[in-house]
């Protein structure tokens, strides 16, 4: 069984919207995901996360903290995957299509209500993302 390692960036703006990309191979149905991708040989999971966000969206980010590691086996693909999820603060750049793999079709900030109904690349992430955004905004409202 092949092993895949990668990172995902959870970027939430001041309006509580999540940075997402519409992605897929040309022959596939396009689905939404947070910026993510495979780790290159000599990079850390944090470096992978920042690189993938910049490649897929044009934004530059800063890691705040690691919040989750997802391990999943895809029997039908003969792959085990380990994805590290990070909270990332956008610190620069601008929305820009520059994906070297040409798999990104849209870049958008999605609301909590939109996330509930989007067709996701990784549907198993929906509850985690909704719960995380909800938790962040409850905490923010306590301190504002």
N, CA, C and O atoms as a DFTB+ gen file, in Angstrom:
576 C
 N C O
     1  1       0.845      -1.181       0.000
     2  2       0.000       0.000       0.000
     3  2       0.887       1.241       0.000
     4  3       1.850       1.318       0.763
     5  1       0.567       2.201      -0.846
     6  2       1.326       3.450      -0.917
     7  2       0.987       4.344       0.267
     8  3      -0.115       4.283       0.812
     9  1       1.954       5.178       0.660
    10  2       1.724       6.136       1.741
    11  2       1.829       7.548       1.175
    12  3       2.736       7.859       0.403
    13  1       0.884       8.396       1.575
    14  2       0.856       9.796       1.150
    15  2       0.857      10.662       2.398
    16  3       0.151      10.372       3.364
    17  1       1.653      11.727       2.377
    18  2       1.716      12.667       3.486
    19  2       1.465      14.067       2.946
    20  3       1.991      14.434       1.896
    21  1       0.662      14.849       3.664
    22  2       0.373      16.195       3.201
    23  2      -0.126      17.096       4.309
    24  3      -0.187      16.708       5.476
    25  1      -0.483      18.307       3.917
    26  2      -0.946      19.326       4.852
    27  2      -2.140      20.064       4.285
    28  3      -2.337      20.147       3.073
    29  1      -2.944      20.608       5.220
    30  2      -4.124      21.406       4.854
    31  2      -4.136      22.669       5.701
    32  3      -3.773      22.645       6.877
    33  1      -4.559      23.775       5.090
    34  2      -4.600      25.045       5.798
    35  2      -6.024      25.507       6.049
    36  3      -6.810      25.655       5.113
    37  1      -6.354      25.733       7.303
    38  2      -7.663      26.265       7.694
    39  2      -7.475      27.764       7.906
    40  3      -6.908      28.192       8.911
    41  1      -7.953      28.550       6.955
    42  2      -7.800      30.008       6.980
    43  2      -9.183      30.635       7.127
    44  3     -10.036      30.489       6.252
    45  1      -9.397      31.331       8.238
    46  2     -10.685      31.972       8.504
    47  2     -10.455      33.474       8.553
    48  3      -9.570      33.950       9.263
    49  1     -11.262      34.227       7.788
    50  2     -11.090      35.682       7.804
    51  2     -11.907      36.321       8.927
    52  3     -12.590      35.632       9.685
    53  1     -11.825      37.644       9.021
    54  2     -12.489      38.373      10.107
    55  2     -14.011      38.301      10.025
    56  3     -14.695      38.645      10.989
    57  1     -14.547      37.863       8.901
    58  2     -15.996      37.706       8.738
    59  2     -16.463      36.276       8.997
    60  3     -17.632      35.952       8.787
    61  1     -15.545      35.423       9.454
    62  2     -15.909      34.040       9.729
    63  2     -16.024      33.180       8.488
    64  3     -16.660      32.127       8.523
    65  1     -15.419      33.609       7.390
    66  2     -15.463      32.842       6.148
    67  2     -14.191      32.015       6.016
    68  3     -13.112      32.423       6.445
    69  1     -14.347      30.847       5.412
    70  2     -13.260      29.893       5.241
    71  2     -12.729      29.948       3.814
    72  3     -13.503      29.920       2.857
    73  1     -11.401      30.026       3.670
    74  2     -10.770      30.026       2.355
    75  2     -10.850      28.625       1.764
    76  3     -10.393      27.654       2.368
    77  1     -11.442      28.535       0.561
    78  2     -11.618      27.243      -0.090
    79  2     -11.279      27.340      -1.577
    80  3     -11.293      28.418      -2.170
    81  1     -10.976      26.188      -2.153
    82  2     -10.680      26.110      -3.583
    83  2     -11.578      25.052      -4.233
    84  3     -11.866      24.009      -3.646
    85  1     -12.006      25.350      -5.449
    86  2     -12.750      24.386      -6.261
    87  2     -11.708      23.658      -7.094
    88  3     -10.957      24.279      -7.846
    89  1     -11.668      22.350      -6.959
    90  2     -10.573      21.608      -7.564
    91  2     -11.025      20.324      -8.220
    92  3     -12.146      19.853      -8.025
    93  1     -10.115      19.772      -9.007
    94  2     -10.338      18.474      -9.623
    95  2      -9.520      18.326     -10.890
    96  3      -9.117      19.308     -11.512
    97  1      -9.287      17.090     -11.254
    98  2      -8.629      16.818     -12.531
    99  2      -9.613      17.158     -13.645
   100  3     -10.822      17.176     -13.415
   101  1      -9.109      17.430     -14.854
   102  2     -10.012      17.831     -15.945
   103  2     -11.191      16.883     -16.160
   104  3     -12.294      17.326     -16.479
   105  1     -10.959      15.570     -15.986
   106  2     -12.026      14.596     -16.244
   107  2     -12.932      14.370     -15.036
   108  3     -13.933      13.663     -15.144
   109  1     -12.596      14.957     -13.889
   110  2     -13.366      14.749     -12.663
   111  2     -14.406      15.840     -12.442
   112  3     -14.310      16.939     -12.987
   113  1     -15.397      15.506     -11.633
   114  2     -16.337      16.500     -11.139
   115  2     -15.568      17.413     -10.191
   116  3     -14.757      16.930      -9.402
   117  1     -15.801      18.714     -10.252
   118  2     -15.079      19.672      -9.416
   119  2     -15.758      19.782      -8.051
   120  3     -16.980      19.902      -7.956
   121  1     -14.936      19.738      -6.990
   122  2     -15.436      19.789      -5.618
   123  2     -14.603      20.794      -4.818
   124  3     -13.517      21.194      -5.239
   125  1     -15.131      21.194      -3.661
   126  2     -14.498      22.202      -2.816
   127  2     -13.658      21.569      -1.725
   128  3     -13.984      20.501      -1.207
   129  1     -12.571      22.245      -1.384
   130  2     -11.670      21.791      -0.331
   131  2     -10.930      22.990       0.241
   132  3     -10.835      24.038      -0.399
   133  1     -10.409      22.826       1.446
   134  2      -9.486      23.841       1.934
   135  2      -8.159      23.622       1.205
   136  3      -7.891      22.509       0.752
   137  1      -7.323      24.660       1.081
   138  2      -6.045      24.477       0.380
   139  2      -5.232      23.365       1.040
   140  3      -5.056      23.336       2.258
   141  1      -4.744      22.455       0.204
   142  2      -4.013      21.309       0.733
   143  2      -3.214      20.642      -0.372
   144  3      -3.430      20.887      -1.559
   145  1      -2.293      19.800       0.043
   146  2      -1.533      19.066      -0.948
   147  2      -0.440      18.237      -0.329
   148  3      -0.259      18.222       0.889
   149  1       0.287      17.544      -1.184
   150  2       1.301      16.603      -0.751
   151  2       2.601      17.258      -0.330
   152  3       3.032      18.264      -0.895
   153  1       3.211      16.661       0.675
   154  2       4.478      17.123       1.223
   155  2       5.608      16.722       0.284
   156  3       5.684      15.578      -0.164
   157  1       6.477      17.671      -0.003
   158  2       7.651      17.378      -0.815
   159  2       8.747      16.811       0.068
   160  3       8.713      16.966       1.288
   161  1       9.696      16.170      -0.537
   162  2      10.691      15.349       0.161
   163  2      11.321      16.020       1.385
   164  3      11.289      15.442       2.472
   165  1      11.880      17.198       1.248
   166  2      12.649      17.793       2.336
   167  2      11.892      18.848       3.141
   168  3      12.495      19.525       3.973
   169  1      10.604      19.002       2.917
   170  2       9.908      20.061       3.649
   171  2       9.164      19.516       4.863
   172  3       8.827      18.335       4.937
   173  1       8.921      20.419       5.813
   174  2       8.134      20.061       6.991
   175  2       6.653      20.131       6.621
   176  3       6.298      20.637       5.556
   177  1       5.796      19.624       7.498
   178  2       4.360      19.732       7.260
   179  2       3.930      21.202       7.243
   180  3       3.057      21.588       6.465
   181  1       4.546      22.017       8.102
   182  2       4.225      23.452       8.135
   183  2       4.612      24.129       6.824
   184  3       3.838      24.914       6.276
   185  1       5.804      23.830       6.322
   186  2       6.259      24.409       5.051
   187  2       5.347      23.973       3.907
   188  3       5.020      24.771       3.028
   189  1       4.941      22.712       3.922
   190  2       4.019      22.198       2.907
   191  2       2.717      22.985       2.924
   192  3       2.212      23.384       1.874
   193  1       2.181      23.205       4.103
   194  2       0.908      23.923       4.237
   195  2       1.007      25.329       3.644
   196  3       0.154      25.730       2.852
   197  1       2.037      26.072       4.022
   198  2       2.212      27.442       3.541
   199  2       2.408      27.459       2.023
   200  3       1.840      28.307       1.336
   201  1       3.204      26.531       1.499
   202  2       3.445      26.453       0.053
   203  2       2.154      26.160      -0.702
   204  3       1.864      26.796      -1.716
   205  1       1.376      25.193      -0.205
   206  2       0.142      24.825      -0.890
   207  2      -0.862      25.988      -0.907
   208  3      -1.523      26.219      -1.919
   209  1      -0.975      26.710       0.198
   210  2      -1.887      27.866       0.226
   211  2      -1.463      28.884      -0.826
   212  3      -2.294      29.391      -1.580
   213  1      -0.156      29.182      -0.873
   214  2       0.327      30.166      -1.840
   215  2       0.140      29.680      -3.279
   216  3      -0.292      30.443      -4.144
   217  1       0.467      28.402      -3.532
   218  2       0.318      27.868      -4.886
   219  2      -1.136      27.865      -5.337
   220  3      -1.439      28.217      -6.477
   221  1      -2.033      27.467      -4.440
   222  2      -3.431      27.291      -4.835
   223  2      -4.252      28.568      -4.806
   224  3      -5.251      28.672      -5.518
   225  1      -3.848      29.552      -3.988
   226  2      -4.704      30.738      -3.818
   227  2      -4.025      32.072      -4.088
   228  3      -4.707      33.062      -4.350
   229  1      -2.695      32.123      -4.030
   230  2      -1.978      33.383      -4.165
   231  2      -1.730      34.093      -2.847
   232  3      -0.958      35.050      -2.794
   233  1      -2.373      33.636      -1.785
   234  2      -2.191      34.261      -0.471
   235  2      -0.958      33.690       0.231
   236  3      -0.605      32.525       0.048
   237  1      -0.309      34.536       1.038
   238  2       0.769      34.034       1.883
   239  2       0.243      33.937       3.308
   240  3      -0.552      34.765       3.754
   241  1       0.697      32.923       4.002
   242  2       0.153      32.668       5.331
   243  2       1.218      32.450       6.375
   244  3       2.405      32.305       6.084
   245  1       0.741      32.433       7.610
   246  2       1.596      32.192       8.767
   247  2       0.905      31.138       9.634
   248  3      -0.263      31.293       9.991
   249  1       1.618      30.082       9.965
   250  2       1.058      29.011      10.797
   251  2       0.781      29.548      12.198
   252  3       1.638      30.181      12.815
   253  1      -0.425      29.286      12.689
   254  2      -0.771      29.624      14.067
   255  2      -0.583      28.392      14.947
   256  3       0.114      28.447      15.961
   257  1      -1.210      27.278      14.555
   258  2      -1.034      26.036      15.309
   259  2      -1.551      24.855      14.500
   260  3      -2.375      25.007      13.598
   261  1      -1.048      23.676      14.846
   262  2      -1.565      22.437      14.264
   263  2      -2.788      22.033      15.083
   264  3      -2.745      22.030      16.313
   265  1      -3.876      21.692      14.398
   266  2      -5.108      21.385      15.122
   267  2      -5.615      19.957      14.937
   268  3      -6.493      19.503      15.671
   269  1      -5.061      19.258      13.957
   270  2      -5.594      17.918      13.708
   271  2      -4.644      17.159      12.790
   272  3      -3.989      17.745      11.927
   273  1      -4.582      15.853      12.991
   274  2      -3.917      14.961      12.034
   275  2      -4.952      13.923      11.643
   276  3      -5.503      13.218      12.489
   277  1      -5.205      13.842      10.348
   278  2      -6.185      12.869       9.842
   279  2      -5.428      11.730       9.169
   280  3      -4.601      11.944       8.283
   281  1      -5.731      10.529       9.609
   282  2      -5.162       9.337       8.987
   283  2      -6.312       8.539       8.391
   284  3      -7.300       8.246       9.065
   285  1      -6.171       8.197       7.132
   286  2      -7.264       7.505       6.457
   287  2      -6.681       6.531       5.435
   288  3      -5.669       6.806       4.790
   289  1      -7.345       5.397       5.312
   290  2      -6.960       4.409       4.303
   291  2      -8.006       4.419       3.202
   292  3      -9.207       4.335       3.459
   293  1      -7.526       4.522       1.976
   294  2      -8.394       4.472       0.792
   295  2      -8.103       3.143       0.103
   296  3      -7.260       3.059      -0.790
   297  1      -8.821       2.100       0.540
   298  2      -8.580       0.744       0.034
   299  2      -8.671       0.682      -1.491
   300  3      -7.842       0.047      -2.143
   301  1      -9.683       1.348      -2.054
   302  2      -9.901       1.274      -3.506
   303  2      -8.755       1.923      -4.296
   304  3      -8.584       1.634      -5.480
   305  1      -7.967       2.802      -3.647
   306  2      -6.824       3.432      -4.302
   307  2      -5.492       2.830      -3.851
   308  3      -4.431       3.176      -4.370
   309  1      -5.571       1.917      -2.869
   310  2      -4.384       1.285      -2.313
   311  2      -3.429       2.323      -1.709
   312  3      -2.213       2.246      -1.884
   313  1      -4.020       3.310      -0.985
   314  2      -3.244       4.409      -0.397
   315  2      -3.652       4.618       1.060
   316  3      -4.831       4.545       1.407
   317  1      -2.656       4.877       1.901
   318  2      -2.932       5.395       3.238
   319  2      -2.472       6.847       3.230
   320  3      -1.423       7.173       2.675
   321  1      -3.264       7.712       3.851
   322  2      -2.967       9.141       3.837
   323  2      -2.869       9.666       5.259
   324  3      -3.612       9.255       6.150
   325  1      -1.932      10.586       5.446
   326  2      -1.785      11.299       6.709
   327  2      -1.732      12.782       6.379
   328  3      -0.774      13.258       5.771
   329  1      -2.771      13.509       6.784
   330  2      -2.859      14.948       6.497
   331  2      -2.821      15.734       7.799
   332  3      -3.584      15.461       8.725
   333  1      -1.927      16.710       7.859
   334  2      -1.796      17.580       9.027
   335  2      -2.545      18.879       8.741
   336  3      -2.300      19.542       7.734
   337  1      -3.463      19.232       9.644
   338  2      -4.292      20.426       9.498
   339  2      -3.756      21.532      10.399
   340  3      -3.501      21.319      11.584
   341  1      -3.589      22.714       9.816
   342  2      -3.061      23.864      10.546
   343  2      -4.012      25.040      10.445
   344  3      -4.651      25.256       9.414
   345  1      -4.099      25.804      11.537
   346  2      -4.751      27.109      11.478
   347  2      -3.720      28.051      10.893
   348  3      -2.582      28.108      11.360
   349  1      -4.119      28.793       9.868
   350  2      -3.200      29.682       9.179
   351  2      -3.813      31.075       9.104
   352  3      -4.980      31.239       8.749
   353  1      -3.011      32.066       9.443
   354  2      -3.413      33.473       9.308
   355  2      -2.870      33.984       7.976
   356  3      -1.680      33.856       7.690
   357  1      -3.752      34.562       7.170
   358  2      -3.324      35.153       5.906
   359  2      -2.630      36.477       6.227
   360  3      -3.205      37.341       6.890
   361  1      -1.396      36.631       5.754
   362  2      -0.609      37.817       6.084
   363  2      -0.232      38.646       4.853
   364  3       0.382      39.705       4.983
   365  1      -0.595      38.168       3.665
   366  2      -0.243      38.916       2.461
   367  2      -0.739      38.215       1.220
   368  3      -1.483      37.236       1.277
   369  1      -0.302      38.747       0.103
   370  2      -0.688      38.184      -1.181
   371  2      -2.079      38.621      -1.587
   372  3      -2.727      39.410      -0.899
   373  1      -2.522      38.100      -2.703
   374  2      -3.875      38.383      -3.185
   375  2      -4.370      37.176      -3.961
   376  3      -3.587      36.357      -4.442
   377  1      -5.682      37.088      -4.070
   378  2      -6.314      35.973      -4.778
   379  2      -5.727      35.873      -6.183
   380  3      -5.804      36.812      -6.975
   381  1      -5.138      34.713      -6.474
   382  2      -4.451      34.563      -7.753
   383  2      -4.381      33.081      -8.123
   384  3      -3.937      32.253      -7.327
   385  1      -4.819      32.763      -9.322
   386  2      -4.725      31.393      -9.829
   387  2      -3.294      31.167     -10.308
   388  3      -2.877      31.726     -11.323
   389  1      -2.548      30.350      -9.578
   390  2      -1.172      30.056      -9.979
   391  2      -0.813      28.610      -9.686
   392  3       0.361      28.275      -9.534
   393  1      -1.811      27.762      -9.608
   394  2      -1.614      26.351      -9.287
   395  2      -0.772      25.680     -10.370
   396  3      -1.185      25.644     -11.529
   397  1       0.410      25.143     -10.013
   398  2       1.271      24.509     -11.018
   399  2       0.678      23.229     -11.595
   400  3       1.076      22.796     -12.677
   401  1      -0.269      22.620     -10.884
   402  2      -0.874      21.369     -11.363
   403  2      -2.127      21.609     -12.207
   404  3      -2.698      20.666     -12.755
   405  1      -2.554      22.871     -12.310
   406  2      -3.763      23.232     -13.070
   407  2      -4.986      22.442     -12.631
   408  3      -5.749      21.942     -13.458
   409  1      -5.165      22.335     -11.305
   410  2      -6.308      21.607     -10.759
   411  2      -7.295      22.530     -10.052
   412  3      -8.331      22.063      -9.579
   413  1      -6.998      23.835      -9.968
   414  2      -7.835      24.791      -9.244
   415  2      -8.690      25.573     -10.243
   416  3      -8.183      26.124     -11.221
   417  1      -9.999      25.609      -9.975
   418  2     -10.940      26.266     -10.882
   419  2     -11.598      27.503     -10.275
   420  3     -12.144      28.338     -10.997
   421  1     -11.545      27.619      -8.949
   422  2     -12.078      28.806      -8.279
   423  2     -11.437      28.903      -6.901
   424  3     -11.032      27.901      -6.310
   425  1     -11.355      30.137      -6.404
   426  2     -10.838      30.433      -5.067
   427  2     -11.887      31.332      -4.427
   428  3     -12.253      32.357      -5.002
   429  1     -12.379      30.963      -3.240
   430  2     -13.452      31.765      -2.633
   431  2     -13.429      31.648      -1.121
   432  3     -12.981      30.648      -0.560
   433  1     -13.926      32.699      -0.474
   434  2     -14.161      32.682       0.972
   435  2     -15.607      32.244       1.162
   436  3     -16.524      32.927       0.708
   437  1     -15.820      31.116       1.828
   438  2     -17.148      30.529       1.983
   439  2     -17.680      30.735       3.403
   440  3     -16.942      30.621       4.382
   441  1     -18.973      31.041       3.490
   442  2     -19.623      31.223       4.789
   443  2     -19.952      29.866       5.403
   444  3     -19.935      28.836       4.729
   445  1     -20.248      29.895       6.682
   446  2     -20.648      28.687       7.397
   447  2     -21.847      28.025       6.728
   448  3     -21.863      26.806       6.557
   449  1     -22.853      28.815       6.346
   450  2     -24.029      28.254       5.682
   451  2     -23.675      27.626       4.337
   452  3     -24.222      26.583       3.980
   453  1     -22.771      28.246       3.592
   454  2     -22.365      27.678       2.305
   455  2     -21.635      26.347       2.505
   456  3     -21.850      25.399       1.749
   457  1     -20.775      26.277       3.523
   458  2     -20.002      25.053       3.783
   459  2     -20.937      23.882       4.083
   460  3     -20.639      22.741       3.730
   461  1     -22.050      24.160       4.724
   462  2     -23.008      23.100       5.062
   463  2     -23.560      22.405       3.819
   464  3     -23.971      21.246       3.884
   465  1     -23.568      23.113       2.685
   466  2     -24.198      22.564       1.480
   467  2     -23.246      22.321       0.311
   468  3     -23.673      21.820      -0.730
   469  1     -21.987      22.661       0.457
   470  2     -21.042      22.469      -0.640
   471  2     -20.740      20.992      -0.873
   472  3     -20.776      20.182       0.053
   473  1     -20.447      20.664      -2.107
   474  2     -19.941      19.324      -2.407
   475  2     -18.444      19.353      -2.134
   476  3     -17.685      20.005      -2.850
   477  1     -18.028      18.641      -1.094
   478  2     -16.638      18.677      -0.648
   479  2     -15.817      17.529      -1.223
   480  3     -16.324      16.426      -1.427
   481  1     -14.558      17.803      -1.477
   482  2     -13.619      16.773      -1.914
   483  2     -13.474      15.718      -0.824
   484  3     -13.393      14.521      -1.100
   485  1     -13.442      16.191       0.426
   486  2     -13.325      15.307       1.581
   487  2     -14.525      15.542       2.489
   488  3     -14.434      16.315       3.442
   489  1     -15.659      14.880       2.205
   490  2     -16.890      15.119       2.973
   491  2     -16.716      14.871       4.468
   492  3     -17.433      15.448       5.285
   493  1     -15.767      14.014       4.821
   494  2     -15.534      13.727       6.234
   495  2     -15.014      14.952       6.996
   496  3     -15.006      14.948       8.227
   497  1     -14.583      15.992       6.288
   498  2     -14.087      17.214       6.932
   499  2     -15.201      18.206       7.289
   500  3     -14.970      19.131       8.067
   501  1     -16.382      18.031       6.740
   502  2     -17.458      19.033       6.897
   503  2     -17.741      19.349       8.375
   504  3     -17.694      20.513       8.774
   505  1     -18.033      18.332       9.183
   506  2     -18.385      18.586      10.587
   507  2     -17.230      19.230      11.342
   508  3     -17.440      20.144      12.140
   509  1     -16.018      18.760      11.096
   510  2     -14.845      19.338      11.739
   511  2     -14.725      20.824      11.406
   512  3     -14.520      21.643      12.303
   513  1     -14.851      21.182      10.125
   514  2     -14.715      22.583       9.721
   515  2     -15.829      23.449      10.303
   516  3     -15.568      24.550      10.788
   517  1     -17.050      22.969      10.259
   518  2     -18.185      23.722      10.813
   519  2     -18.002      23.909      12.315
   520  3     -18.185      25.011      12.831
   521  1     -17.648      22.850      13.008
   522  2     -17.457      22.938      14.457
   523  2     -16.309      23.875      14.815
   524  3     -16.403      24.633      15.781
   525  1     -15.235      23.827      14.047
   526  2     -14.094      24.670      14.345
   527  2     -14.448      26.153      14.146
   528  3     -14.152      26.983      15.007
   529  1     -15.069      26.477      13.032
   530  2     -15.448      27.871      12.769
   531  2     -16.415      28.369      13.841
   532  3     -16.278      29.491      14.328
   533  1     -17.377      27.550      14.203
   534  2     -18.354      27.920      15.231
   535  2     -17.650      28.185      16.557
   536  3     -17.942      29.169      17.237
   537  1     -16.724      27.306      16.921
   538  2     -15.990      27.451      18.183
   539  2     -15.167      28.741      18.186
   540  3     -15.165      29.477      19.173
   541  1     -14.472      29.010      17.086
   542  2     -13.644      30.213      16.992
   543  2     -14.488      31.464      17.181
   544  3     -14.078      32.388      17.884
   545  1     -15.657      31.503      16.564
   546  2     -16.468      32.709      16.661
   547  2     -17.176      32.850      17.999
   548  3     -17.467      33.967      18.427
   549  1     -17.454      31.754      18.656
   550  2     -17.991      31.843      20.029
   551  2     -16.918      32.426      20.951
   552  3     -17.205      33.294      21.775
   553  1     -15.686      31.945      20.807
   554  2     -14.589      32.460      21.624
   555  2     -14.339      33.936      21.340
   556  3     -14.163      34.727      22.266
   557  1     -14.323      34.311      20.058
   558  2     -14.098      35.706      19.704
   559  2     -15.166      36.622      20.291
   560  3     -14.868      37.731      20.735
   561  1     -16.407      36.154      20.290
   562  2     -17.495      36.993      20.813
   563  2     -17.365      37.184      22.336
   564  3     -17.851      38.177      22.877
   565  1     -16.719      36.246      23.018
   566  2     -16.486      36.393      24.449
   567  2     -15.474      37.497      24.770
   568  3     -15.530      38.126      25.826
   569  1     -14.551      37.714      23.832
   570  2     -13.480      38.661      24.081
   571  2     -13.644      39.998      23.357
   572  3     -12.779      40.867      23.461
   573  1     -14.728      40.164      22.636
   574  2     -14.957      41.422      21.911
   575  2     -16.107      42.196      22.502
   576  3     -16.438      43.277      22.015
